[in-house]
Amino acid sequence: MYEMMIISFIGFDNNVVSCKYLIDKVSIAAISSSIFHTNLEDGKNHKNC
């Protein structure tokens, strides 16, 4: 199962930072939504994880 989560209200700079936080601090597996872009920089600033 894969679920997208809107993280803009939490205050992270981008989805990569939010995913790293979820993995490191909360022990929740997370995949950045930018992985779905050919150029990872194109999706880096999406506000979801």
ABEGO torsion letter per residue (X at the ends): XBBBBBAAAAGBABAAAAAAAAAAAAGBBBBBAAAABABAAAAAABABX
